[in-house]
């Protein structure tokens, strides 16, 4: 698919088509922070608290989305709402990128003072300060086990005549993963045979996922749209190189997050909050159950309130199931998003490649398509950001449906994300070059050490052979080189000449030339006190 030239900082040498995010940020975000009172408020708070404004916005949007039950979902690309499986998940991944000491952890804390993340099961459970739905970096299996586990159910087993049946039981439908130590997170994603990338990709998309083991009691299975998952990663750019490997890109892992800068380097556009502005409200469950938008020409039936009955989101533990179609809350695409997606899909269809055409791509073309593959998920990421901005702006609306303004504002967010991806890609390439250089130096050092060790062994072998030559000459008398080396093993024959040189340097023996037919000529003679010596002569007896 052809890429439209960027109006701010185009760079065709980068697979993302833009330069790493720099001072053009002033132009990219011009007018963005003054579009709504909520955005101005976040920008002013970031300025006052000394944290990055884009990082703070990303954290606030992540925290807002964590409050949406998984039954709140995007319509399919074509607006279809006929099935739960085709819905677009609002599970959200955020990567805040900045150097060590850039205040990444602090911005997380400032965001909590604006909108708390949903880490206590919609605020209903706090036991001794424990936040049951707040997670850290771990394995894919561990993430699944937070939500579900195979449990023996005696009641379910009665119907089958068993003492107990194994039921996949769900304990919560929300997980908020905060990763402060990115090296552990990256190591898990890059670990051989890890299930984490596949599990995270499926959860981000809202698809069925799980793990299969030989023991049914150890298995974990989640149906489509059964959980709300938000992952926030605070990372140094040089540590993200392992996230941009061909294997992970092919699997879709680095395409899913929203990448934003952790700190500011340009002047803050808004330093004072607008009069009367306040933190955005948490989207409470009661508000969501009252909002049932019209989809496909009809309005879904309102749920009937029941006394002393917990909302479905709080009714745990229970057998894990997808939300029913009648309980789904659909987030529709605004008109501007629909028009964009239609044009995007048409351009993509016109530029599809056959397997033969892909095989014929040059290295440069393959490199460019790597960036295109990453950007193909940008539409869904932008829709998720659009929905999050709608939540941010929902104070003065009758529902939380996004508007064209939310979609356009999300486009600015995605351009910042694109610049950060370009920056991370350049950092990843630099890290790979340094690592390759270091591996070369290490290999050279290893080779030098190997050669040194081999030379040392060869030298010792030469000395041993030279000593054996001396002893034999002193015992048997002068002889030719062929005779002298006749009893050597193959490794000893390899150092024969070196042994001769060593023995002559030590004055253990010497080579005496002579005319053909003259006895004792063209032979090696032992030396005794610097003189040739024949142990067989009568004077030596």
DOFI-567899 format. One record per residue (C-alpha): residue number from 0; chain; x, y, z. Coordinates in steps of 0.25 Angstrom, whole numbers, plus 5000, padded with zeros to 4 digits. Each point is the difference from the previous one (the first is absolute). Layout:
BEGIN
[node NUM, 'A', [X, Y, Z]]
...
This chain:
BEGIN
[node 0, 'A', [5000, 5000, 5000]]
[node 1, 'A', [5006, 5014, 4996]]
[node 2, 'A', [5003, 5009, 5011]]
[node 3, 'A', [4996, 5014, 5000]]
[node 4, 'A', [5012, 5010, 5003]]
[node 5, 'A', [5000, 5005, 5014]]
[node 6, 'A', [4998, 5016, 5000]]
[node 7, 'A', [5008, 5002, 5013]]
[node 8, 'A', [5013, 4991, 4999]]
[node 9, 'A', [5000, 4990, 4989]]
[node 10, 'A', [5011, 4990, 4999]]
[node 11, 'A', [5000, 4989, 4990]]
[node 12, 'A', [5012, 4993, 5005]]
[node 13, 'A', [4992, 4997, 5013]]
[node 14, 'A', [4990, 4989, 4998]]
[node 15, 'A', [4989, 5008, 5006]]
[node 16, 'A', [5002, 5012, 4990]]
[node 17, 'A', [5003, 5010, 5011]]
[node 18, 'A', [5012, 5005, 5008]]
[node 19, 'A', [5001, 4997, 5015]]
[node 20, 'A', [4991, 5009, 5007]]
[node 21, 'A', [5007, 5014, 5002]]
[node 22, 'A', [4998, 5015, 5000]]
[node 23, 'A', [4989, 4998, 4990]]
[node 24, 'A', [4991, 4996, 5012]]
[node 25, 'A', [4997, 5015, 5001]]
[node 26, 'A', [4993, 4999, 4986]]
[node 27, 'A', [4994, 4987, 5002]]
[node 28, 'A', [4993, 5003, 5013]]
[node 29, 'A', [4996, 5015, 4996]]
[node 30, 'A', [4986, 5002, 5005]]
[node 31, 'A', [4999, 4986, 5006]]
[node 32, 'A', [5000, 5004, 5015]]
[node 33, 'A', [4990, 5011, 4998]]
[node 34, 'A', [4989, 4992, 4993]]
[node 35, 'A', [4993, 4996, 5012]]
[node 36, 'A', [5000, 5004, 5015]]
[node 37, 'A', [5004, 4986, 5004]]
[node 38, 'A', [5013, 5000, 4991]]
[node 39, 'A', [5003, 5014, 5005]]
[node 40, 'A', [4999, 4995, 5015]]
[node 41, 'A', [5009, 4988, 4997]]
[node 42, 'A', [5010, 5009, 4994]]
[node 43, 'A', [5000, 5010, 5011]]
[node 44, 'A', [5001, 4989, 5011]]
[node 45, 'A', [5012, 4994, 4992]]
[node 46, 'A', [5007, 5014, 5000]]
[node 47, 'A', [4997, 5003, 5015]]
[node 48, 'A', [5005, 4986, 5004]]
[node 49, 'A', [5012, 5000, 4991]]
[node 50, 'A', [4996, 4987, 4992]]
[node 51, 'A', [4999, 4997, 4986]]
[node 52, 'A', [4986, 5005, 4994]]
[node 53, 'A', [4999, 4989, 4990]]
[node 54, 'A', [5004, 4989, 5010]]
[node 55, 'A', [4990, 5006, 5010]]
[node 56, 'A', [4989, 5000, 4989]]
[node 57, 'A', [5004, 4985, 4996]]
[node 58, 'A', [4999, 4996, 5015]]
[node 59, 'A', [4986, 5007, 5002]]
[node 60, 'A', [4994, 4994, 4988]]
[node 61, 'A', [5005, 4986, 5004]]
[node 62, 'A', [4994, 5002, 5014]]
[node 63, 'A', [4987, 5004, 4994]]
[node 64, 'A', [4999, 4988, 4991]]
[node 65, 'A', [5003, 4990, 5012]]
[node 66, 'A', [4987, 5004, 5005]]
[node 67, 'A', [4992, 4995, 4988]]
[node 68, 'A', [4995, 4986, 5002]]
[node 69, 'A', [5004, 4990, 4988]]
[node 70, 'A', [4985, 5001, 4995]]
[node 71, 'A', [5003, 5014, 4995]]
[node 72, 'A', [5007, 4998, 4987]]
[node 73, 'A', [5002, 5006, 4986]]
[node 74, 'A', [4991, 4997, 4988]]
[node 75, 'A', [5007, 4992, 4989]]
[node 76, 'A', [5007, 5008, 4989]]
[node 77, 'A', [4988, 5000, 4992]]
[node 78, 'A', [4991, 5004, 5012]]
[node 79, 'A', [4994, 4986, 5001]]
[node 80, 'A', [4995, 4996, 5014]]
[node 81, 'A', [4994, 4986, 4997]]
[node 82, 'A', [5010, 4992, 5008]]
[node 83, 'A', [5009, 5002, 5012]]
[node 84, 'A', [5011, 4993, 4994]]
[node 85, 'A', [5002, 5011, 4989]]
[node 86, 'A', [5000, 5011, 5010]]
[node 87, 'A', [5012, 5009, 5002]]
[node 88, 'A', [5006, 4999, 5014]]
[node 89, 'A', [5003, 5012, 5008]]
[node 90, 'A', [5011, 4993, 5007]]
[node 91, 'A', [5012, 5010, 5000]]
[node 92, 'A', [5015, 5000, 5000]]
[node 93, 'A', [5008, 5012, 5003]]
[node 94, 'A', [5016, 5002, 4999]]
[node 95, 'A', [5006, 5012, 5006]]
[node 96, 'A', [5014, 5002, 4994]]
[node 97, 'A', [5011, 5008, 5007]]
[node 98, 'A', [5014, 4999, 5006]]
[node 99, 'A', [5002, 4996, 5014]]
[node 100, 'A', [4997, 5011, 5009]]
[node 101, 'A', [4989, 5006, 4991]]
[node 102, 'A', [4989, 5000, 5010]]
[node 103, 'A', [4993, 4988, 4994]]
[node 104, 'A', [4996, 4994, 5014]]
[node 105, 'A', [4996, 5014, 5005]]
[node 106, 'A', [4990, 5003, 4988]]
[node 107, 'A', [4993, 4987, 5004]]
[node 108, 'A', [4998, 5005, 5014]]
[node 109, 'A', [4995, 5014, 4995]]
[node 110, 'A', [4990, 4993, 4990]]
[node 111, 'A', [4994, 4992, 5012]]
[node 112, 'A', [4997, 5014, 5007]]
[node 113, 'A', [4992, 5003, 4987]]
[node 114, 'A', [4993, 4987, 4997]]
[node 115, 'A', [5003, 4987, 5009]]
[node 116, 'A', [5002, 4987, 4992]]
[node 117, 'A', [4990, 4989, 5002]]
[node 118, 'A', [5009, 4991, 5009]]
[node 119, 'A', [4990, 4996, 5011]]
[node 120, 'A', [4989, 4994, 4991]]
[node 121, 'A', [4992, 5012, 4997]]
[node 122, 'A', [5003, 5006, 5014]]
[node 123, 'A', [4992, 4989, 5008]]
[node 124, 'A', [5012, 4993, 5007]]
[node 125, 'A', [5011, 5005, 5008]]
[node 126, 'A', [5006, 4991, 5010]]
[node 127, 'A', [5011, 5005, 5008]]
[node 128, 'A', [5005, 5009, 4989]]
[node 129, 'A', [5001, 4989, 4990]]
[node 130, 'A', [4996, 5003, 4986]]
[node 131, 'A', [4996, 4987, 4994]]
[node 132, 'A', [5000, 5004, 4986]]
[node 133, 'A', [5013, 5007, 4999]]
[node 134, 'A', [5011, 4991, 4994]]
[node 135, 'A', [5014, 5001, 4996]]
[node 136, 'A', [5008, 4994, 4989]]
[node 137, 'A', [4999, 4985, 4999]]
[node 138, 'A', [4998, 4988, 4991]]
[node 139, 'A', [4988, 4998, 4990]]
[node 140, 'A', [4995, 4989, 5009]]
[node 141, 'A', [5001, 5008, 5012]]
[node 142, 'A', [4992, 5011, 4994]]
[node 143, 'A', [4989, 4990, 4996]]
[node 144, 'A', [5000, 4994, 5014]]
[node 145, 'A', [4996, 5014, 5005]]
[node 146, 'A', [4987, 4998, 4993]]
[node 147, 'A', [4997, 4986, 5000]]
[node 148, 'A', [5003, 4986, 5005]]
[node 149, 'A', [4995, 4986, 4999]]
[node 150, 'A', [4992, 4997, 5012]]
[node 151, 'A', [4993, 4987, 5004]]
[node 152, 'A', [4985, 5002, 5001]]
[node 153, 'A', [4992, 4989, 5007]]
[node 154, 'A', [4986, 5006, 4996]]
[node 155, 'A', [5004, 5000, 4985]]
[node 156, 'A', [5006, 4986, 5001]]
[node 157, 'A', [4986, 4994, 5005]]
[node 158, 'A', [4994, 5002, 4987]]
[node 159, 'A', [5011, 4991, 4993]]
[node 160, 'A', [5000, 4990, 5012]]
[node 161, 'A', [5014, 5004, 5004]]
[node 162, 'A', [5004, 5004, 5014]]
[node 163, 'A', [5005, 5013, 4995]]
[node 164, 'A', [5001, 5007, 4986]]
[node 165, 'A', [5011, 5010, 4996]]
[node 166, 'A', [4995, 5013, 4997]]
[node 167, 'A', [5008, 5012, 4995]]
[node 168, 'A', [4996, 5010, 5011]]
[node 169, 'A', [5002, 5015, 4999]]
[node 170, 'A', [5004, 5009, 5012]]
[node 171, 'A', [5001, 5014, 4994]]
[node 172, 'A', [4998, 5006, 4987]]
[node 173, 'A', [5010, 5012, 5001]]
[node 174, 'A', [5015, 5000, 5001]]
[node 175, 'A', [5009, 5012, 5000]]
[node 176, 'A', [5015, 4997, 4998]]
[node 177, 'A', [5010, 5010, 5003]]
[node 178, 'A', [5014, 4997, 4996]]
[node 179, 'A', [5011, 5009, 5006]]
[node 180, 'A', [5011, 4990, 4997]]
[node 181, 'A', [5000, 4999, 4985]]
[node 182, 'A', [5012, 4990, 4999]]
[node 183, 'A', [4991, 4989, 5007]]
[node 184, 'A', [4989, 5003, 4991]]
[node 185, 'A', [5008, 5000, 4987]]
[node 186, 'A', [5008, 4987, 5005]]
[node 187, 'A', [4987, 4993, 5001]]
[node 188, 'A', [4995, 5004, 4986]]
[node 189, 'A', [5013, 4996, 4994]]
[node 190, 'A', [5002, 4987, 5008]]
[node 191, 'A', [5000, 4987, 4991]]
[node 192, 'A', [4987, 4993, 5000]]
[node 193, 'A', [4993, 5011, 5008]]
[node 194, 'A', [4985, 5001, 4999]]
[node 195, 'A', [4999, 5014, 5004]]
[node 196, 'A', [5000, 5007, 4987]]
[node 197, 'A', [4989, 4991, 4994]]
[node 198, 'A', [4992, 5002, 5013]]
[node 199, 'A', [5001, 5015, 5000]]
[node 200, 'A', [4997, 5001, 4985]]
[node 201, 'A', [4987, 4992, 5002]]
[node 202, 'A', [4996, 5008, 5012]]
[node 203, 'A', [5003, 5014, 4994]]
[node 204, 'A', [4991, 4995, 4988]]
[node 205, 'A', [4989, 4994, 5009]]
[node 206, 'A', [5001, 4987, 4994]]
[node 207, 'A', [5000, 4986, 5006]]
[node 208, 'A', [5013, 4996, 5007]]
[node 209, 'A', [5006, 4990, 5010]]
[node 210, 'A', [5010, 4990, 5002]]
[node 211, 'A', [4999, 4985, 4998]]
[node 212, 'A', [5008, 4990, 5009]]
[node 213, 'A', [5000, 4985, 5002]]
[node 214, 'A', [4992, 5002, 5013]]
[node 215, 'A', [4986, 5006, 4999]]
[node 216, 'A', [5001, 5006, 5014]]
[node 217, 'A', [5012, 5008, 4995]]
[node 218, 'A', [4993, 5006, 4988]]
[node 219, 'A', [4995, 5014, 4999]]
[node 220, 'A', [4990, 5005, 4989]]
[node 221, 'A', [4994, 5014, 4998]]
[node 222, 'A', [4988, 5002, 4990]]
[node 223, 'A', [4999, 5012, 4992]]
[node 224, 'A', [4998, 5013, 5007]]
[node 225, 'A', [5000, 4994, 5013]]
[node 226, 'A', [5010, 5009, 5007]]
[node 227, 'A', [5004, 5015, 5000]]
[node 228, 'A', [5015, 5001, 5000]]
[node 229, 'A', [5009, 5012, 5000]]
[node 230, 'A', [5015, 4999, 5000]]
[node 231, 'A', [5009, 5012, 5002]]
[node 232, 'A', [5015, 4999, 4998]]
[node 233, 'A', [5010, 5010, 5004]]
[node 234, 'A', [5013, 4998, 4992]]
[node 235, 'A', [5013, 5005, 4996]]
[node 236, 'A', [5001, 5001, 4984]]
[node 237, 'A', [5013, 4992, 5000]]
[node 238, 'A', [4993, 4988, 5007]]
[node 239, 'A', [4989, 4999, 4990]]
[node 240, 'A', [5009, 4995, 4989]]
[node 241, 'A', [4995, 4985, 5003]]
[node 242, 'A', [4986, 5005, 4997]]
[node 243, 'A', [5002, 5003, 4986]]
[node 244, 'A', [5006, 4987, 4995]]
[node 245, 'A', [4994, 4994, 4987]]
[node 246, 'A', [4994, 4988, 5008]]
[node 247, 'A', [4992, 5009, 5009]]
[node 248, 'A', [4996, 5010, 4989]]
[node 249, 'A', [4995, 4988, 4992]]
[node 250, 'A', [4992, 4996, 5012]]
[node 251, 'A', [4995, 5014, 5002]]
[node 252, 'A', [5005, 5003, 5014]]
[node 253, 'A', [5007, 5014, 4998]]
[node 254, 'A', [4988, 5005, 4992]]
[node 255, 'A', [4990, 5000, 5011]]
[node 256, 'A', [5005, 5010, 5010]]
[node 257, 'A', [4999, 5015, 4999]]
[node 258, 'A', [5014, 5005, 5001]]
[node 259, 'A', [5001, 5014, 5007]]
[node 260, 'A', [5012, 5008, 5005]]
[node 261, 'A', [5002, 5000, 5015]]
[node 262, 'A', [5005, 5014, 5001]]
[node 263, 'A', [4999, 5014, 4993]]
[node 264, 'A', [5011, 5008, 4992]]
[node 265, 'A', [4991, 5011, 4994]]
[node 266, 'A', [4993, 5011, 5007]]
[node 267, 'A', [4987, 4996, 5007]]
[node 268, 'A', [4988, 5006, 4992]]
[node 269, 'A', [4991, 5001, 5012]]
[node 270, 'A', [5005, 5004, 5014]]
[node 271, 'A', [4987, 5004, 5007]]
[node 272, 'A', [4988, 4991, 5000]]
[node 273, 'A', [4987, 5006, 4995]]
[node 274, 'A', [4991, 5006, 5010]]
[node 275, 'A', [4990, 4990, 5005]]
[node 276, 'A', [5008, 4988, 4995]]
[node 277, 'A', [5001, 4988, 5008]]
[node 278, 'A', [5005, 4985, 4999]]
[node 279, 'A', [4991, 4991, 4991]]
[node 280, 'A', [4990, 4991, 5007]]
[node 281, 'A', [5002, 4986, 5001]]
[node 282, 'A', [4991, 4992, 4991]]
[node 283, 'A', [4992, 4994, 5011]]
[node 284, 'A', [4992, 4987, 4997]]
[node 285, 'A', [4987, 5006, 5003]]
[node 286, 'A', [5002, 5010, 4989]]
[node 287, 'A', [5004, 4989, 4990]]
[node 288, 'A', [4988, 4992, 5003]]
[node 289, 'A', [4991, 5012, 4997]]
[node 290, 'A', [5007, 5003, 4986]]
[node 291, 'A', [4995, 4990, 4989]]
[node 292, 'A', [5002, 5007, 4987]]
[node 293, 'A', [4992, 4997, 4988]]
[node 294, 'A', [5007, 4990, 4990]]
[node 295, 'A', [4996, 4996, 4987]]
[node 296, 'A', [4987, 5007, 5000]]
[node 297, 'A', [4994, 4995, 5013]]
[node 298, 'A', [5002, 5003, 5015]]
[node 299, 'A', [5004, 4988, 5009]]
[node 300, 'A', [4991, 4997, 5011]]
[node 301, 'A', [5004, 5007, 5013]]
[node 302, 'A', [5004, 4990, 5011]]
[node 303, 'A', [4990, 4998, 5011]]
[node 304, 'A', [5005, 5004, 5014]]
[node 305, 'A', [5000, 4989, 5010]]
[node 306, 'A', [5000, 5002, 5015]]
[node 307, 'A', [5012, 4994, 5008]]
[node 308, 'A', [5006, 4995, 4987]]
[node 309, 'A', [5014, 5003, 4997]]
[node 310, 'A', [5003, 5006, 4986]]
[node 311, 'A', [5006, 4989, 4991]]
[node 312, 'A', [5014, 5007, 5001]]
[node 313, 'A', [5000, 4997, 5015]]
[node 314, 'A', [4994, 4986, 5000]]
[node 315, 'A', [5013, 4992, 5003]]
[node 316, 'A', [5004, 4989, 5000]]
[node 317, 'A', [4992, 4994, 4988]]
[node 318, 'A', [5002, 4991, 4988]]
[node 319, 'A', [5008, 5008, 4989]]
[node 320, 'A', [4991, 5005, 4989]]
[node 321, 'A', [5000, 5011, 4989]]
[node 322, 'A', [4990, 5011, 5003]]
[node 323, 'A', [4986, 4997, 4993]]
[node 324, 'A', [4997, 5008, 4988]]
[node 325, 'A', [4988, 5007, 5007]]
[node 326, 'A', [5009, 5005, 5011]]
[node 327, 'A', [5011, 5006, 4991]]
[node 328, 'A', [5002, 5015, 5000]]
[node 329, 'A', [5005, 5004, 4986]]
[node 330, 'A', [5009, 5012, 4998]]
[node 331, 'A', [4997, 5005, 4985]]
[node 332, 'A', [5010, 5006, 4991]]
[node 333, 'A', [4997, 5015, 4997]]
[node 334, 'A', [4998, 5004, 4986]]
[node 335, 'A', [5014, 5005, 4998]]
[node 336, 'A', [5006, 4986, 5004]]
[node 337, 'A', [4990, 4993, 4991]]
[node 338, 'A', [5005, 5008, 4988]]
[node 339, 'A', [5015, 4998, 5004]]
[node 340, 'A', [4998, 4985, 5001]]
[node 341, 'A', [4993, 4999, 4987]]
[node 342, 'A', [5012, 5007, 4993]]
[node 343, 'A', [5010, 4992, 5008]]
[node 344, 'A', [4994, 4987, 4996]]
[node 345, 'A', [4999, 5003, 4986]]
[node 346, 'A', [5014, 5004, 4999]]
[node 347, 'A', [5005, 4988, 5007]]
[node 348, 'A', [4992, 4991, 4991]]
[node 349, 'A', [5006, 5007, 4988]]
[node 350, 'A', [5014, 4997, 5004]]
[node 351, 'A', [4999, 4986, 5005]]
[node 352, 'A', [5012, 4991, 4996]]
[node 353, 'A', [5000, 4986, 4995]]
[node 354, 'A', [5009, 4989, 5006]]
[node 355, 'A', [5009, 5001, 4988]]
[node 356, 'A', [5000, 5016, 5001]]
[node 357, 'A', [5004, 4999, 5014]]
[node 358, 'A', [5011, 4990, 4997]]
[node 359, 'A', [5006, 5010, 4990]]
[node 360, 'A', [5001, 5012, 5009]]
[node 361, 'A', [5013, 5006, 5002]]
[node 362, 'A', [5007, 5002, 5014]]
[node 363, 'A', [4996, 5014, 5000]]
[node 364, 'A', [4985, 4997, 4996]]
[node 365, 'A', [5000, 4990, 5011]]
[node 366, 'A', [5005, 5010, 5010]]
[node 367, 'A', [4989, 5010, 4996]]
[node 368, 'A', [4989, 4989, 5001]]
[node 369, 'A', [5004, 4997, 5014]]
[node 370, 'A', [4996, 5014, 5004]]
[node 371, 'A', [4987, 4999, 4992]]
[node 372, 'A', [4997, 4987, 5007]]
[node 373, 'A', [5002, 5008, 5013]]
[node 374, 'A', [4991, 5011, 4996]]
[node 375, 'A', [4989, 4991, 4995]]
[node 376, 'A', [4995, 4999, 5014]]
[node 377, 'A', [5000, 5015, 5002]]
[node 378, 'A', [4986, 5001, 4995]]
[node 379, 'A', [4995, 4992, 5012]]
[node 380, 'A', [5009, 5006, 5010]]
[node 381, 'A', [4995, 5014, 4995]]
[node 382, 'A', [4985, 4995, 5002]]
[node 383, 'A', [5004, 4996, 5014]]
[node 384, 'A', [5006, 5013, 5003]]
[node 385, 'A', [4988, 5007, 4994]]
[node 386, 'A', [4991, 4992, 5010]]
[node 387, 'A', [5009, 5004, 5011]]
[node 388, 'A', [4999, 5015, 4996]]
[node 389, 'A', [4985, 4998, 5000]]
[node 390, 'A', [5000, 4996, 5014]]
[node 391, 'A', [5009, 5011, 5004]]
[node 392, 'A', [4990, 5010, 4993]]
[node 393, 'A', [4988, 4993, 5005]]
[node 394, 'A', [4997, 5010, 5011]]
[node 395, 'A', [4991, 5009, 4991]]
[node 396, 'A', [4994, 4988, 4991]]
[node 397, 'A', [4988, 4992, 5002]]
[node 398, 'A', [5008, 4987, 4996]]
[node 399, 'A', [5014, 4996, 4998]]
[node 400, 'A', [5000, 4999, 4985]]
[node 401, 'A', [5012, 5006, 4993]]
[node 402, 'A', [4998, 5012, 4991]]
[node 403, 'A', [5008, 5004, 4988]]
[node 404, 'A', [5008, 5010, 5009]]
[node 405, 'A', [5004, 4988, 5008]]
[node 406, 'A', [5005, 4992, 4988]]
[node 407, 'A', [5008, 5012, 4994]]
[node 408, 'A', [5006, 5003, 5014]]
[node 409, 'A', [5004, 4985, 5000]]
[node 410, 'A', [5007, 5002, 4987]]
[node 411, 'A', [5009, 5010, 5007]]
[node 412, 'A', [5003, 4990, 5011]]
[node 413, 'A', [5003, 4989, 4989]]
[node 414, 'A', [5010, 5010, 4993]]
[node 415, 'A', [5008, 5001, 5013]]
[node 416, 'A', [4999, 4985, 5002]]
[node 417, 'A', [5006, 4999, 4985]]
[node 418, 'A', [5011, 5009, 5004]]
[node 419, 'A', [5004, 4992, 5012]]
[node 420, 'A', [4999, 4987, 4992]]
[node 421, 'A', [5010, 5006, 4991]]
[node 422, 'A', [5009, 5004, 5011]]
[node 423, 'A', [4999, 4986, 5007]]
[node 424, 'A', [5003, 4994, 4986]]
[node 425, 'A', [5013, 5008, 4999]]
[node 426, 'A', [5004, 4997, 5014]]
[node 427, 'A', [4998, 4985, 4998]]
[node 428, 'A', [5008, 5001, 4987]]
[node 429, 'A', [5011, 5007, 5008]]
[node 430, 'A', [5000, 4990, 5011]]
[node 431, 'A', [5000, 4988, 4990]]
[node 432, 'A', [5013, 5006, 4994]]
[node 433, 'A', [5006, 5002, 5013]]
[node 434, 'A', [4997, 4986, 5004]]
[node 435, 'A', [5005, 4995, 4987]]
[node 436, 'A', [5013, 5008, 5002]]
[node 437, 'A', [5002, 4995, 5014]]
[node 438, 'A', [4997, 4985, 4996]]
[node 439, 'A', [5011, 5002, 4989]]
[node 440, 'A', [5010, 5005, 5010]]
[node 441, 'A', [4996, 4989, 5010]]
[node 442, 'A', [5002, 4990, 4989]]
[node 443, 'A', [5013, 5006, 4996]]
[node 444, 'A', [5004, 5000, 5014]]
[node 445, 'A', [4996, 4985, 5001]]
[node 446, 'A', [5007, 4997, 4988]]
[node 447, 'A', [5013, 5007, 5005]]
[node 448, 'A', [4999, 4992, 5013]]
[node 449, 'A', [4998, 4987, 4992]]
[node 450, 'A', [5012, 5003, 4991]]
[node 451, 'A', [5008, 5004, 5012]]
[node 452, 'A', [4997, 4987, 5007]]
[node 453, 'A', [5002, 4992, 4987]]
[node 454, 'A', [5014, 5006, 4999]]
[node 455, 'A', [5003, 4998, 5014]]
[node 456, 'A', [4997, 4985, 4998]]
[node 457, 'A', [5007, 4999, 4987]]
[node 458, 'A', [5012, 5007, 5007]]
[node 459, 'A', [5000, 4989, 5011]]
[node 460, 'A', [4999, 4989, 4990]]
[node 461, 'A', [5012, 5005, 4993]]
[node 462, 'A', [5008, 5001, 5012]]
[node 463, 'A', [4996, 4985, 5004]]
[node 464, 'A', [5003, 4995, 4986]]
[node 465, 'A', [5014, 5008, 5000]]
[node 466, 'A', [5003, 4993, 5013]]
[node 467, 'A', [4997, 4986, 4994]]
[node 468, 'A', [5009, 5003, 4988]]
[node 469, 'A', [5011, 5004, 5010]]
[node 470, 'A', [4999, 4987, 5008]]
[node 471, 'A', [4999, 4991, 4988]]
[node 472, 'A', [5013, 5007, 4993]]
[node 473, 'A', [5007, 4998, 5013]]
[node 474, 'A', [4996, 4986, 5001]]
[node 475, 'A', [5001, 4995, 4986]]
[node 476, 'A', [5009, 5010, 4993]]
[node 477, 'A', [4999, 5009, 4988]]
[node 478, 'A', [4989, 4998, 4990]]
[node 479, 'A', [4992, 5006, 4989]]
[node 480, 'A', [4988, 5008, 5002]]
[node 481, 'A', [4991, 4989, 4994]]
[node 482, 'A', [5006, 4990, 5010]]
[node 483, 'A', [4999, 5010, 5011]]
[node 484, 'A', [4985, 5003, 4998]]
[node 485, 'A', [4996, 4985, 4997]]
[node 486, 'A', [4994, 4997, 5013]]
[node 487, 'A', [4992, 5013, 5001]]
[node 488, 'A', [4985, 5000, 5002]]
[node 489, 'A', [4991, 5009, 4990]]
[node 490, 'A', [4999, 5011, 5010]]
[node 491, 'A', [5015, 4999, 5003]]
[node 492, 'A', [5003, 5000, 4985]]
[node 493, 'A', [4992, 5013, 4998]]
[node 494, 'A', [5011, 5007, 5009]]
[node 495, 'A', [5012, 4993, 4995]]
[node 496, 'A', [5007, 5012, 4993]]
[node 497, 'A', [4996, 5009, 5012]]
[node 498, 'A', [5007, 4990, 5009]]
[node 499, 'A', [5012, 4999, 4992]]
[node 500, 'A', [5001, 5015, 5001]]
[node 501, 'A', [4998, 5000, 5015]]
[node 502, 'A', [5011, 4989, 5002]]
[node 503, 'A', [5010, 5007, 4991]]
[node 504, 'A', [4998, 5013, 5008]]
[node 505, 'A', [5002, 4993, 5013]]
[node 506, 'A', [5013, 4994, 4994]]
[node 507, 'A', [4995, 4986, 5003]]
[node 508, 'A', [5003, 4995, 4986]]
[node 509, 'A', [5005, 5006, 4986]]
[node 510, 'A', [4999, 4996, 4986]]
[node 511, 'A', [5013, 4996, 4993]]
[node 512, 'A', [5001, 5001, 4985]]
[node 513, 'A', [5009, 4991, 4992]]
[node 514, 'A', [5003, 4995, 4987]]
[node 515, 'A', [4992, 4988, 4994]]
[node 516, 'A', [5006, 4987, 5005]]
[node 517, 'A', [5008, 5006, 5011]]
[node 518, 'A', [4997, 4994, 5014]]
[node 519, 'A', [4993, 5009, 5010]]
[node 520, 'A', [4996, 5011, 4989]]
[node 521, 'A', [4986, 5006, 4999]]
[node 522, 'A', [4996, 4995, 5013]]
[node 523, 'A', [4996, 5005, 5014]]
[node 524, 'A', [5010, 4999, 5010]]
[node 525, 'A', [4998, 5001, 5015]]
[node 526, 'A', [5008, 5011, 5007]]
[node 527, 'A', [5008, 4999, 5013]]
[node 528, 'A', [5007, 5012, 5006]]
[node 529, 'A', [4998, 5007, 4986]]
[node 530, 'A', [5007, 4989, 4992]]
[node 531, 'A', [4994, 4989, 4991]]
[node 532, 'A', [5000, 4986, 5008]]
[node 533, 'A', [4998, 4986, 4995]]
[node 534, 'A', [4996, 4991, 5011]]
[node 535, 'A', [5004, 4988, 4992]]
[node 536, 'A', [5015, 5004, 4998]]
[node 537, 'A', [5010, 4992, 5009]]
[node 538, 'A', [5004, 5013, 5006]]
[node 539, 'A', [4986, 5002, 5006]]
[node 540, 'A', [4999, 4986, 5006]]
